[in-house]
Amino acid sequence: MQPITRDELKTRMDRGDDFTLIEALPPQYWKRIHLPGAINVPVDDQFEENAQKAVPDKSRTVIVYCANIDCPESRKAAERLDALGYEDVYDYEAGKADWREAGLPTES
């Protein structure tokens, strides 16, 4: 697991890099607002199964995020992805709050 900043994530999005963006919060938070193109894989009892269904290729770049710097869910998700054998996992620790504070677009 490696950290990734807002600017690095935005650059990857703008370039059209091929990666999967995962919001690790429960579905009601993802439905309300999420980063562009993000899928929802909450950190719960089914995380491992759902992550492997969502991202079957363990060599694919995966970027996880949650609410903000104090939210532990993205770190938990990244650690669990590492344990499953995913090879290129990033944690956008600052999360949704940082993205929104920068005035960047979101989806709902």
Buried (B, 14 or more C-beta within 10 A) or exposed (E): BEEBEBEBBBEBBEEEEEBBBBBBBEEEBBEEBBBEEBBBBBBEEEBEEBBBEEBEEBEBBBBBBBBBEEBEBBBBBBBBBEEBEBEBBBBBBBBBBBBBEEEBEEEE
